Structures are given as structure tokens and as C-alpha cells.
């Protein structure tokens, strides 16, 4: 089995405030066309996609990072 890993972040940057960073490991057979920049996906579809990813993921980590 092949897997793919993806990362994303949201926030203004550690100097301006906290940043959330996430990494996920998925089966390589996933249709990557659905994995767009979350800012380009409508909110209702973003929530559906997040739930789908949570169900099929092999590994998922979300961290809050700040300058403190």
C-alpha cells in the first residue's frame, strides 16, 4: 500500500499570533483533486471534507503553535 502525507496551516504567523498546523496521512488512492486549499472550498463542503478525511486517515495531528 502506498500512502501520501499532506500538511496545511492557518493563522497570521507566529509573530502576529497563534498558528494551527495540521498533517494527515492518507491512502494514496484518494482523489487528490478534492484536497484543495481549504480557503478555496465553501464552508459547508469544507466541513464535509474534514469529516471524510477524519474517517479515512491513517494518521492525523493538529497543533497550535505560538511564539510563547
PDB file of N, CA, C, O and CB in Angstrom:
ATOM      1  N   UNK A   1       0.844  -1.178   0.000  1.00  0.00           N
ATOM      2  CA  UNK A   1       0.000   0.000   0.000  1.00  0.00           C
ATOM      3  C   UNK A   1       0.884   1.233   0.000  1.00  0.00           C
ATOM      4  O   UNK A   1       1.874   1.307   0.728  1.00  0.00           O
ATOM      5  CB  UNK A   1      -0.957   0.003   1.213  1.00  0.00           C
ATOM      6  N   UNK A   2       0.509   2.204  -0.831  1.00  0.00           N
ATOM      7  CA  UNK A   2       1.205   3.491  -0.850  1.00  0.00           C
ATOM      8  C   UNK A   2       0.376   4.499  -0.080  1.00  0.00           C
ATOM      9  O   UNK A   2      -0.853   4.435  -0.078  1.00  0.00           O
ATOM     10  CB  UNK A   2       1.460   3.981  -2.307  1.00  0.00           C
ATOM     11  N   UNK A   3       1.048   5.423   0.569  1.00  0.00           N
ATOM     12  CA  UNK A   3       0.361   6.478   1.314  1.00  0.00           C
ATOM     13  C   UNK A   3       0.903   7.830   0.884  1.00  0.00           C
ATOM     14  O   UNK A   3       2.002   7.936   0.339  1.00  0.00           O
ATOM     15  CB  UNK A   3       0.530   6.283   2.844  1.00  0.00           C
ATOM     16  N   UNK A   4       0.112   8.855   1.139  1.00  0.00           N
ATOM     17  CA  UNK A   4       0.508  10.236   0.894  1.00  0.00           C
ATOM     18  C   UNK A   4       0.324  11.019   2.179  1.00  0.00           C
ATOM     19  O   UNK A   4      -0.570  10.730   2.974  1.00  0.00           O
ATOM     20  CB  UNK A   4      -0.313  10.868  -0.269  1.00  0.00           C
ATOM     21  N   UNK A   5       1.174  12.010   2.374  1.00  0.00           N
ATOM     22  CA  UNK A   5       1.053  12.890   3.537  1.00  0.00           C
ATOM     23  C   UNK A   5       0.821  14.310   3.051  1.00  0.00           C
ATOM     24  O   UNK A   5       1.375  14.729   2.034  1.00  0.00           O
ATOM     25  CB  UNK A   5       2.320  12.813   4.442  1.00  0.00           C
ATOM     26  N   UNK A   6       0.009  15.035   3.778  1.00  0.00           N
ATOM     27  CA  UNK A   6      -0.248  16.424   3.440  1.00  0.00           C
ATOM     28  C   UNK A   6      -0.188  17.284   4.680  1.00  0.00           C
ATOM     29  O   UNK A   6      -0.449  16.813   5.787  1.00  0.00           O
ATOM     30  CB  UNK A   6      -1.599  16.575   2.755  1.00  0.00           C
ATOM     31  N   UNK A   7       0.155  18.544   4.495  1.00  0.00           N
ATOM     32  CA  UNK A   7       0.225  19.490   5.602  1.00  0.00           C
ATOM     33  C   UNK A   7      -0.485  20.779   5.203  1.00  0.00           C
ATOM     34  O   UNK A   7      -0.601  21.098   4.020  1.00  0.00           O
ATOM     35  CB  UNK A   7       1.700  19.772   6.002  1.00  0.00           C
ATOM     36  N   UNK A   8      -0.953  21.503   6.194  1.00  0.00           N
ATOM     37  CA  UNK A   8      -1.576  22.794   5.970  1.00  0.00           C
ATOM     38  C   UNK A   8      -1.467  23.597   7.256  1.00  0.00           C
ATOM     39  O   UNK A   8      -1.246  23.047   8.335  1.00  0.00           O
ATOM     40  CB  UNK A   8      -3.062  22.641   5.521  1.00  0.00           C
ATOM     41  N   UNK A   9      -1.625  24.898   7.121  1.00  0.00           N
ATOM     42  CA  UNK A   9      -1.583  25.767   8.292  1.00  0.00           C
ATOM     43  C   UNK A   9      -2.611  26.872   8.114  1.00  0.00           C
ATOM     44  O   UNK A   9      -3.044  27.176   7.002  1.00  0.00           O
ATOM     45  CB  UNK A   9      -0.160  26.360   8.505  1.00  0.00           C
ATOM     46  N   UNK A  10      -2.985  27.457   9.230  1.00  0.00           N
ATOM     47  CA  UNK A  10      -3.883  28.600   9.211  1.00  0.00           C
ATOM     48  C   UNK A  10      -3.477  29.536  10.339  1.00  0.00           C
ATOM     49  O   UNK A  10      -3.151  29.094  11.441  1.00  0.00           O
ATOM     50  CB  UNK A  10      -5.376  28.156   9.351  1.00  0.00           C
ATOM     51  N   UNK A  11      -3.498  30.812  10.058  1.00  0.00           N
ATOM     52  CA  UNK A  11      -3.125  31.815  11.053  1.00  0.00           C
ATOM     53  C   UNK A  11      -2.385  32.945  10.373  1.00  0.00           C
ATOM     54  O   UNK A  11      -2.135  32.909   9.168  1.00  0.00           O
ATOM     55  CB  UNK A  11      -2.260  31.198  12.174  1.00  0.00           C
ATOM     56  N   UNK A  12      -2.041  33.941  11.155  1.00  0.00           N
ATOM     57  CA  UNK A  12      -1.365  35.119  10.603  1.00  0.00           C
ATOM     58  C   UNK A  12       0.145  35.021  10.715  1.00  0.00           C
ATOM     59  O   UNK A  12       0.860  35.911  10.254  1.00  0.00           O
ATOM     60  CB  UNK A  12      -1.843  36.369  11.304  1.00  0.00           C
ATOM     61  N   UNK A  13       0.629  33.968  11.311  1.00  0.00           N
ATOM     62  CA  UNK A  13       2.062  33.824  11.513  1.00  0.00           C
ATOM     63  C   UNK A  13       2.391  33.966  12.979  1.00  0.00           C
ATOM     64  O   UNK A  13       1.705  34.684  13.706  1.00  0.00           O
ATOM     65  CB  UNK A  13       2.839  34.852  10.689  1.00  0.00           C
ATOM     66  N   UNK A  14       3.421  33.298  13.414  1.00  0.00           N
ATOM     67  CA  UNK A  14       3.761  33.273  14.847  1.00  0.00           C
ATOM     68  C   UNK A  14       4.090  34.645  15.413  1.00  0.00           C
ATOM     69  O   UNK A  14       3.919  34.868  16.612  1.00  0.00           O
ATOM     70  CB  UNK A  14       4.930  32.355  15.078  1.00  0.00           C
ATOM     71  N   UNK A  15       4.555  35.562  14.588  1.00  0.00           N
ATOM     72  CA  UNK A  15       4.849  36.902  15.101  1.00  0.00           C
ATOM     73  C   UNK A  15       3.583  37.716  15.323  1.00  0.00           C
ATOM     74  O   UNK A  15       3.574  38.626  16.153  1.00  0.00           O
ATOM     75  CB  UNK A  15       5.770  37.639  14.145  1.00  0.00           C
ATOM     76  N   UNK A  16       2.502  37.402  14.589  1.00  0.00           N
ATOM     77  CA  UNK A  16       1.248  38.144  14.707  1.00  0.00           C
ATOM     78  C   UNK A  16       0.229  37.437  15.587  1.00  0.00           C
ATOM     79  O   UNK A  16      -0.768  38.043  15.979  1.00  0.00           O
ATOM     80  CB  UNK A  16       0.658  38.375  13.342  1.00  0.00           C
ATOM     81  N   UNK A  17       0.454  36.192  15.899  1.00  0.00           N
ATOM     82  CA  UNK A  17      -0.496  35.436  16.703  1.00  0.00           C
ATOM     83  C   UNK A  17      -0.319  33.944  16.485  1.00  0.00           C
ATOM     84  O   UNK A  17       0.585  33.518  15.767  1.00  0.00           O
ATOM     85  CB  UNK A  17      -1.926  35.850  16.373  1.00  0.00           C
ATOM     86  N   UNK A  18      -1.177  33.157  17.100  1.00  0.00           N
ATOM     87  CA  UNK A  18      -1.024  31.705  17.003  1.00  0.00           C
ATOM     88  C   UNK A  18      -1.307  31.177  15.593  1.00  0.00           C
ATOM     89  O   UNK A  18      -2.019  31.803  14.808  1.00  0.00           O
ATOM     90  CB  UNK A  18      -1.948  31.023  17.997  1.00  0.00           C
ATOM     91  N   UNK A  19      -0.736  30.022  15.301  1.00  0.00           N
ATOM     92  CA  UNK A  19      -0.910  29.337  14.024  1.00  0.00           C
ATOM     93  C   UNK A  19      -1.301  27.896  14.328  1.00  0.00           C
ATOM     94  O   UNK A  19      -0.707  27.249  15.190  1.00  0.00           O
ATOM     95  CB  UNK A  19       0.396  29.405  13.146  1.00  0.00           C
ATOM     96  N   UNK A  20      -2.299  27.406  13.618  1.00  0.00           N
ATOM     97  CA  UNK A  20      -2.627  25.984  13.683  1.00  0.00           C
ATOM     98  C   UNK A  20      -1.949  25.304  12.508  1.00  0.00           C
ATOM     99  O   UNK A  20      -2.018  25.792  11.379  1.00  0.00           O
ATOM    100  CB  UNK A  20      -4.180  25.744  13.664  1.00  0.00           C
ATOM    101  N   UNK A  21      -1.299  24.192  12.763  1.00  0.00           N
ATOM    102  CA  UNK A  21      -0.675  23.393  11.714  1.00  0.00           C
ATOM    103  C   UNK A  21      -1.229  21.980  11.818  1.00  0.00           C
ATOM    104  O   UNK A  21      -1.452  21.466  12.914  1.00  0.00           O
ATOM    105  CB  UNK A  21       0.890  23.403  11.834  1.00  0.00           C
ATOM    106  N   UNK A  22      -1.449  21.358  10.662  1.00  0.00           N
ATOM    107  CA  UNK A  22      -2.001  20.005  10.640  1.00  0.00           C
ATOM    108  C   UNK A  22      -1.251  19.163   9.622  1.00  0.00           C
ATOM    109  O   UNK A  22      -0.770  19.672   8.610  1.00  0.00           O
ATOM    110  CB  UNK A  22      -3.513  20.029  10.316  1.00  0.00           C
ATOM    111  N   UNK A  23      -1.158  17.879   9.899  1.00  0.00           N
ATOM    112  CA  UNK A  23      -0.582  16.905   8.976  1.00  0.00           C
ATOM    113  C   UNK A  23      -1.488  15.683   8.975  1.00  0.00           C
ATOM    114  O   UNK A  23      -2.025  15.289  10.010  1.00  0.00           O
ATOM    115  CB  UNK A  23       0.891  16.525   9.375  1.00  0.00           C
ATOM    116  N   UNK A  24      -1.649  15.091   7.796  1.00  0.00           N
ATOM    117  CA  UNK A  24      -2.508  13.918   7.678  1.00  0.00           C
ATOM    118  C   UNK A  24      -1.853  12.920   6.732  1.00  0.00           C
ATOM    119  O   UNK A  24      -1.220  13.307   5.749  1.00  0.00           O
ATOM    120  CB  UNK A  24      -3.929  14.310   7.175  1.00  0.00           C
ATOM    121  N   UNK A  25      -2.008  11.636   7.033  1.00  0.00           N
ATOM    122  CA  UNK A  25      -1.529  10.560   6.175  1.00  0.00           C
ATOM    123  C   UNK A  25      -2.746   9.822   5.643  1.00  0.00           C
ATOM    124  O   UNK A  25      -3.596   9.367   6.409  1.00  0.00           O
ATOM    125  CB  UNK A  25      -0.563   9.591   6.944  1.00  0.00           C
ATOM    126  N   UNK A  26      -2.821   9.706   4.308  1.00  0.00           N
ATOM    127  CA  UNK A  26      -3.958   9.090   3.638  1.00  0.00           C
ATOM    128  C   UNK A  26      -3.476   8.016   2.675  1.00  0.00           C
ATOM    129  O   UNK A  26      -2.333   8.044   2.219  1.00  0.00           O
ATOM    130  CB  UNK A  26      -4.793  10.147   2.893  1.00  0.00           C
ATOM    131  N   UNK A  27      -4.354   7.070   2.371  1.00  0.00           N
ATOM    132  CA  UNK A  27      -4.093   6.077   1.343  1.00  0.00           C
ATOM    133  C   UNK A  27      -3.857   6.811   0.030  1.00  0.00           C
ATOM    134  O   UNK A  27      -4.561   7.773  -0.276  1.00  0.00           O
ATOM    135  CB  UNK A  27      -5.273   5.058   1.220  1.00  0.00           C
ATOM    136  N   UNK A  28      -2.886   6.373  -0.739  1.00  0.00           N
ATOM    137  CA  UNK A  28      -2.513   7.041  -1.979  1.00  0.00           C
ATOM    138  C   UNK A  28      -3.604   6.977  -3.047  1.00  0.00           C
ATOM    139  O   UNK A  28      -3.507   7.665  -4.063  1.00  0.00           O
ATOM    140  CB  UNK A  28      -1.251   6.434  -2.518  1.00  0.00           C
ATOM    141  N   UNK A  29      -4.635   6.168  -2.835  1.00  0.00           N
ATOM    142  CA  UNK A  29      -5.701   6.050  -3.833  1.00  0.00           C
ATOM    143  C   UNK A  29      -6.729   7.181  -3.741  1.00  0.00           C
ATOM    144  O   UNK A  29      -7.636   7.245  -4.571  1.00  0.00           O
ATOM    145  CB  UNK A  29      -6.401   4.717  -3.677  1.00  0.00           C
ATOM    146  N   UNK A  30      -6.610   8.072  -2.755  1.00  0.00           N
ATOM    147  CA  UNK A  30      -7.566   9.175  -2.620  1.00  0.00           C
ATOM    148  C   UNK A  30      -7.471  10.104  -3.833  1.00  0.00           C
ATOM    149  O   UNK A  30      -6.390  10.323  -4.380  1.00  0.00           O
ATOM    150  CB  UNK A  30      -7.307   9.967  -1.310  1.00  0.00           C
ATOM    151  N   UNK A  31      -8.597  10.634  -4.231  1.00  0.00           N
ATOM    152  CA  UNK A  31      -8.659  11.583  -5.338  1.00  0.00           C
ATOM    153  C   UNK A  31      -8.113  12.925  -4.841  1.00  0.00           C
ATOM    154  O   UNK A  31      -8.805  13.651  -4.127  1.00  0.00           O
ATOM    155  CB  UNK A  31     -10.130  11.731  -5.884  1.00  0.00           C
ATOM    156  N   UNK A  32      -6.892  13.249  -5.213  1.00  0.00           N
ATOM    157  CA  UNK A  32      -6.252  14.462  -4.697  1.00  0.00           C
ATOM    158  C   UNK A  32      -6.910  15.743  -5.194  1.00  0.00           C
ATOM    159  O   UNK A  32      -6.659  16.813  -4.639  1.00  0.00           O
ATOM    160  CB  UNK A  32      -4.795  14.470  -5.079  1.00  0.00           C
ATOM    161  N   UNK A  33      -7.743  15.659  -6.225  1.00  0.00           N
ATOM    162  CA  UNK A  33      -8.418  16.856  -6.732  1.00  0.00           C
ATOM    163  C   UNK A  33      -9.371  17.445  -5.693  1.00  0.00           C
ATOM    164  O   UNK A  33      -9.682  18.635  -5.749  1.00  0.00           O
ATOM    165  CB  UNK A  33      -9.184  16.529  -8.015  1.00  0.00           C
ATOM    166  N   UNK A  34      -9.841  16.624  -4.740  1.00  0.00           N
ATOM    167  CA  UNK A  34     -10.732  17.139  -3.704  1.00  0.00           C
ATOM    168  C   UNK A  34      -9.966  17.817  -2.578  1.00  0.00           C
ATOM    169  O   UNK A  34     -10.568  18.469  -1.725  1.00  0.00           O
ATOM    170  CB  UNK A  34     -11.580  16.017  -3.142  1.00  0.00           C
ATOM    171  N   UNK A  35      -8.646  17.672  -2.568  1.00  0.00           N
ATOM    172  CA  UNK A  35      -7.819  18.224  -1.491  1.00  0.00           C
ATOM    173  C   UNK A  35      -7.219  19.559  -1.911  1.00  0.00           C
ATOM    174  O   UNK A  35      -6.008  19.678  -2.095  1.00  0.00           O
ATOM    175  CB  UNK A  35      -6.702  17.237  -1.103  1.00  0.00           C
ATOM    176  N   UNK A  36      -8.073  20.552  -2.059  1.00  0.00           N
ATOM    177  CA  UNK A  36      -7.651  21.897  -2.445  1.00  0.00           C
ATOM    178  C   UNK A  36      -7.272  22.694  -1.203  1.00  0.00           C
ATOM    179  O   UNK A  36      -7.432  22.234  -0.072  1.00  0.00           O
ATOM    180  CB  UNK A  36      -8.768  22.622  -3.234  1.00  0.00           C
ATOM    181  N   UNK A  37      -6.776  23.876  -1.438  1.00  0.00           N
ATOM    182  CA  UNK A  37      -6.566  24.836  -0.359  1.00  0.00           C
ATOM    183  C   UNK A  37      -7.925  25.067   0.305  1.00  0.00           C
ATOM    184  O   UNK A  37      -8.890  25.423  -0.371  1.00  0.00           O
ATOM    185  CB  UNK A  37      -5.938  26.193  -0.893  1.00  0.00           C
ATOM    186  N   UNK A  38      -8.003  24.872   1.595  1.00  0.00           N
ATOM    187  CA  UNK A  38      -9.285  24.965   2.298  1.00  0.00           C
ATOM    188  C   UNK A  38      -9.959  26.324   2.135  1.00  0.00           C
ATOM    189  O   UNK A  38     -11.181  26.427   2.241  1.00  0.00           O
ATOM    190  CB  UNK A  38      -9.083  24.681   3.764  1.00  0.00           C
ATOM    191  N   UNK A  39      -9.167  27.371   1.877  1.00  0.00           N
ATOM    192  CA  UNK A  39      -9.759  28.702   1.685  1.00  0.00           C
ATOM    193  C   UNK A  39     -10.526  28.794   0.367  1.00  0.00           C
ATOM    194  O   UNK A  39     -11.318  29.718   0.180  1.00  0.00           O
ATOM    195  CB  UNK A  39      -8.669  29.776   1.725  1.00  0.00           C
ATOM    196  N   UNK A  40     -10.302  27.851  -0.547  1.00  0.00           N
ATOM    197  CA  UNK A  40     -10.971  27.846  -1.846  1.00  0.00           C
ATOM    198  C   UNK A  40     -12.214  26.958  -1.858  1.00  0.00           C
ATOM    199  O   UNK A  40     -12.892  26.854  -2.880  1.00  0.00           O
ATOM    200  CB  UNK A  40     -10.008  27.387  -2.920  1.00  0.00           C
ATOM    201  N   UNK A  41     -12.515  26.317  -0.726  1.00  0.00           N
ATOM    202  CA  UNK A  41     -13.653  25.402  -0.631  1.00  0.00           C
ATOM    203  C   UNK A  41     -14.739  26.058   0.216  1.00  0.00           C
ATOM    204  O   UNK A  41     -14.448  26.630   1.266  1.00  0.00           O
ATOM    205  CB  UNK A  41     -13.224  24.026  -0.021  1.00  0.00           C
ATOM    206  N   UNK A  42     -15.995  25.978  -0.240  1.00  0.00           N
ATOM    207  CA  UNK A  42     -17.118  26.543   0.521  1.00  0.00           C
ATOM    208  C   UNK A  42     -17.180  25.919   1.913  1.00  0.00           C
ATOM    209  O   UNK A  42     -16.831  24.752   2.094  1.00  0.00           O
ATOM    210  CB  UNK A  42     -18.456  26.318  -0.228  1.00  0.00           C
ATOM    211  N   UNK A  43     -17.627  26.705   2.894  1.00  0.00           N
ATOM    212  CA  UNK A  43     -17.621  26.258   4.290  1.00  0.00           C
ATOM    213  C   UNK A  43     -18.348  24.932   4.485  1.00  0.00           C
ATOM    214  O   UNK A  43     -17.837  24.053   5.180  1.00  0.00           O
ATOM    215  CB  UNK A  43     -18.253  27.313   5.170  1.00  0.00           C
ATOM    216  N   UNK A  44     -19.539  24.764   3.884  1.00  0.00           N
ATOM    217  CA  UNK A  44     -20.281  23.519   4.077  1.00  0.00           C
ATOM    218  C   UNK A  44     -19.543  22.327   3.473  1.00  0.00           C
ATOM    219  O   UNK A  44     -19.547  21.242   4.054  1.00  0.00           O
ATOM    220  CB  UNK A  44     -21.675  23.634   3.463  1.00  0.00           C
ATOM    221  N   UNK A  45     -18.915  22.513   2.325  1.00  0.00           N
ATOM    222  CA  UNK A  45     -18.136  21.430   1.709  1.00  0.00           C
ATOM    223  C   UNK A  45     -16.851  21.165   2.484  1.00  0.00           C
ATOM    224  O   UNK A  45     -16.381  20.029   2.556  1.00  0.00           O
ATOM    225  CB  UNK A  45     -17.805  21.772   0.250  1.00  0.00           C
ATOM    226  N   UNK A  46     -16.287  22.224   3.064  1.00  0.00           N
ATOM    227  CA  UNK A  46     -15.066  22.078   3.869  1.00  0.00           C
ATOM    228  C   UNK A  46     -15.336  21.196   5.081  1.00  0.00           C
ATOM    229  O   UNK A  46     -14.507  20.357   5.434  1.00  0.00           O
ATOM    230  CB  UNK A  46     -14.538  23.460   4.322  1.00  0.00           C
ATOM    231  N   UNK A  47     -16.481  21.378   5.715  1.00  0.00           N
ATOM    232  CA  UNK A  47     -16.838  20.560   6.879  1.00  0.00           C
ATOM    233  C   UNK A  47     -17.071  19.105   6.486  1.00  0.00           C
ATOM    234  O   UNK A  47     -16.658  18.195   7.205  1.00  0.00           O
ATOM    235  CB  UNK A  47     -18.089  21.121   7.560  1.00  0.00           C
ATOM    236  N   UNK A  48     -17.733  18.878   5.345  1.00  0.00           N
ATOM    237  CA  UNK A  48     -17.925  17.508   4.855  1.00  0.00           C
ATOM    238  C   UNK A  48     -16.587  16.852   4.534  1.00  0.00           C
ATOM    239  O   UNK A  48     -16.365  15.689   4.871  1.00  0.00           O
ATOM    240  CB  UNK A  48     -18.827  17.504   3.608  1.00  0.00           C
ATOM    241  N   UNK A  49     -15.698  17.599   3.883  1.00  0.00           N
ATOM    242  CA  UNK A  49     -14.379  17.075   3.545  1.00  0.00           C
ATOM    243  C   UNK A  49     -13.568  16.762   4.799  1.00  0.00           C
ATOM    244  O   UNK A  49     -12.883  15.741   4.856  1.00  0.00           O
ATOM    245  CB  UNK A  49     -13.625  18.070   2.669  1.00  0.00           C
ATOM    246  N   UNK A  50     -13.641  17.628   5.796  1.00  0.00           N
ATOM    247  CA  UNK A  50     -12.924  17.388   7.056  1.00  0.00           C
ATOM    248  C   UNK A  50     -13.414  16.102   7.716  1.00  0.00           C
ATOM    249  O   UNK A  50     -12.605  15.301   8.185  1.00  0.00           O
ATOM    250  CB  UNK A  50     -13.103  18.582   8.021  1.00  0.00           C
ATOM    251  N   UNK A  51     -14.719  15.899   7.759  1.00  0.00           N
ATOM    252  CA  UNK A  51     -15.266  14.673   8.348  1.00  0.00           C
ATOM    253  C   UNK A  51     -14.841  13.441   7.562  1.00  0.00           C
ATOM    254  O   UNK A  51     -14.520  12.411   8.154  1.00  0.00           O
ATOM    255  CB  UNK A  51     -16.791  14.748   8.411  1.00  0.00           C
ATOM    256  N   UNK A  52     -14.836  13.535   6.231  1.00  0.00           N
ATOM    257  CA  UNK A  52     -14.414  12.429   5.376  1.00  0.00           C
ATOM    258  C   UNK A  52     -12.953  12.078   5.644  1.00  0.00           C
ATOM    259  O   UNK A  52     -12.613  10.905   5.799  1.00  0.00           O
ATOM    260  CB  UNK A  52     -14.616  12.784   3.891  1.00  0.00           C
ATOM    261  N   UNK A  53     -12.095  13.086   5.698  1.00  0.00           N
ATOM    262  CA  UNK A  53     -10.668  12.857   5.951  1.00  0.00           C
ATOM    263  C   UNK A  53     -10.464  12.210   7.313  1.00  0.00           C
ATOM    264  O   UNK A  53      -9.649  11.298   7.448  1.00  0.00           O
ATOM    265  CB  UNK A  53      -9.883  14.179   5.869  1.00  0.00           C
ATOM    266  N   UNK A  54     -11.192  12.670   8.323  1.00  0.00           N
ATOM    267  CA  UNK A  54     -11.062  12.090   9.667  1.00  0.00           C
ATOM    268  C   UNK A  54     -11.429  10.615   9.675  1.00  0.00           C
ATOM    269  O   UNK A  54     -10.852   9.839  10.437  1.00  0.00           O
ATOM    270  CB  UNK A  54     -11.942  12.845  10.663  1.00  0.00           C
ATOM    271  N   UNK A  55     -12.389  10.214   8.831  1.00  0.00           N
ATOM    272  CA  UNK A  55     -12.818   8.818   8.778  1.00  0.00           C
ATOM    273  C   UNK A  55     -11.815   7.910   8.084  1.00  0.00           C
ATOM    274  O   UNK A  55     -11.667   6.750   8.468  1.00  0.00           O
ATOM    275  CB  UNK A  55     -14.141   8.719   8.081  1.00  0.00           C
ATOM    276  N   UNK A  56     -11.116   8.421   7.057  1.00  0.00           N
ATOM    277  CA  UNK A  56     -10.256   7.552   6.245  1.00  0.00           C
ATOM    278  C   UNK A  56      -8.767   7.692   6.546  1.00  0.00           C
ATOM    279  O   UNK A  56      -7.964   6.949   5.982  1.00  0.00           O
ATOM    280  CB  UNK A  56     -10.486   7.837   4.798  1.00  0.00           C
ATOM    281  N   UNK A  57      -8.384   8.599   7.397  1.00  0.00           N
ATOM    282  CA  UNK A  57      -6.973   8.868   7.649  1.00  0.00           C
ATOM    283  C   UNK A  57      -6.282   7.721   8.391  1.00  0.00           C
ATOM    284  O   UNK A  57      -6.901   6.981   9.156  1.00  0.00           O
ATOM    285  CB  UNK A  57      -6.829  10.149   8.441  1.00  0.00           C
ATOM    286  N   UNK A  58      -4.966   7.604   8.133  1.00  0.00           N
ATOM    287  CA  UNK A  58      -4.115   6.666   8.871  1.00  0.00           C
ATOM    288  C   UNK A  58      -3.419   7.367  10.029  1.00  0.00           C
ATOM    289  O   UNK A  58      -3.054   6.736  11.021  1.00  0.00           O
ATOM    290  CB  UNK A  58      -3.072   6.029   7.935  1.00  0.00           C
ATOM    291  N   UNK A  59      -3.242   8.660   9.896  1.00  0.00           N
ATOM    292  CA  UNK A  59      -2.603   9.453  10.933  1.00  0.00           C
ATOM    293  C   UNK A  59      -3.002  10.901  10.766  1.00  0.00           C
ATOM    294  O   UNK A  59      -3.055  11.415   9.648  1.00  0.00           O
ATOM    295  CB  UNK A  59      -1.071   9.298  10.890  1.00  0.00           C
ATOM    296  N   UNK A  60      -3.285  11.563  11.881  1.00  0.00           N
ATOM    297  CA  UNK A  60      -3.723  12.960  11.839  1.00  0.00           C
ATOM    298  C   UNK A  60      -3.204  13.662  13.082  1.00  0.00           C
ATOM    299  O   UNK A  60      -3.346  13.159  14.197  1.00  0.00           O
ATOM    300  CB  UNK A  60      -5.281  13.069  11.744  1.00  0.00           C
ATOM    301  N   UNK A  61      -2.603  14.824  12.883  1.00  0.00           N
ATOM    302  CA  UNK A  61      -2.099  15.609  14.005  1.00  0.00           C
ATOM    303  C   UNK A  61      -2.405  17.076  13.752  1.00  0.00           C
ATOM    304  O   UNK A  61      -2.132  17.589  12.667  1.00  0.00           O
ATOM    305  CB  UNK A  61      -0.574  15.388  14.209  1.00  0.00           C
ATOM    306  N   UNK A  62      -2.965  17.747  14.734  1.00  0.00           N
ATOM    307  CA  UNK A  62      -3.240  19.180  14.667  1.00  0.00           C
ATOM    308  C   UNK A  62      -2.589  19.817  15.893  1.00  0.00           C
ATOM    309  O   UNK A  62      -2.795  19.358  17.017  1.00  0.00           O
ATOM    310  CB  UNK A  62      -4.797  19.478  14.610  1.00  0.00           C
ATOM    311  N   UNK A  63      -1.813  20.865  15.680  1.00  0.00           N
ATOM    312  CA  UNK A  63      -1.117  21.530  16.789  1.00  0.00           C
ATOM    313  C   UNK A  63      -1.336  23.041  16.714  1.00  0.00           C
ATOM    314  O   UNK A  63      -1.395  23.619  15.629  1.00  0.00           O
ATOM    315  CB  UNK A  63       0.402  21.203  16.763  1.00  0.00           C
ATOM    316  N   UNK A  64      -1.452  23.656  17.861  1.00  0.00           N
ATOM    317  CA  UNK A  64      -1.478  25.111  17.982  1.00  0.00           C
ATOM    318  C   UNK A  64      -0.069  25.574  18.316  1.00  0.00           C
ATOM    319  O   UNK A  64       0.529  25.123  19.293  1.00  0.00           O
ATOM    320  CB  UNK A  64      -2.506  25.583  19.072  1.00  0.00           C
ATOM    321  N   UNK A  65       0.456  26.474  17.498  1.00  0.00           N
ATOM    322  CA  UNK A  65       1.810  26.984  17.706  1.00  0.00           C
ATOM    323  C   UNK A  65       1.760  28.482  17.960  1.00  0.00           C
ATOM    324  O   UNK A  65       0.998  29.203  17.317  1.00  0.00           O
ATOM    325  CB  UNK A  65       2.713  26.670  16.489  1.00  0.00           C
ATOM    326  N   UNK A  66       2.568  28.941  18.892  1.00  0.00           N
ATOM    327  CA  UNK A  66       2.635  30.379  19.151  1.00  0.00           C
ATOM    328  C   UNK A  66       4.060  30.749  19.502  1.00  0.00           C
ATOM    329  O   UNK A  66       4.902  29.877  19.717  1.00  0.00           O
ATOM    330  CB  UNK A  66       1.663  30.794  20.288  1.00  0.00           C
ATOM    331  N   UNK A  67       4.329  32.032  19.558  1.00  0.00           N
ATOM    332  CA  UNK A  67       5.681  32.478  19.854  1.00  0.00           C
ATOM    333  C   UNK A  67       6.034  32.310  21.323  1.00  0.00           C
ATOM    334  O   UNK A  67       7.199  32.456  21.693  1.00  0.00           O
ATOM    335  CB  UNK A  67       5.847  33.920  19.452  1.00  0.00           C
ATOM    336  N   UNK A  68       5.061  32.008  22.163  1.00  0.00           N
ATOM    337  CA  UNK A  68       5.329  31.841  23.597  1.00  0.00           C
ATOM    338  C   UNK A  68       5.886  30.491  23.914  1.00  0.00           C
ATOM    339  O   UNK A  68       6.164  30.195  25.076  1.00  0.00           O
ATOM    340  CB  UNK A  68       4.083  32.061  24.398  1.00  0.00           C
TER     341      UNK A  68
END
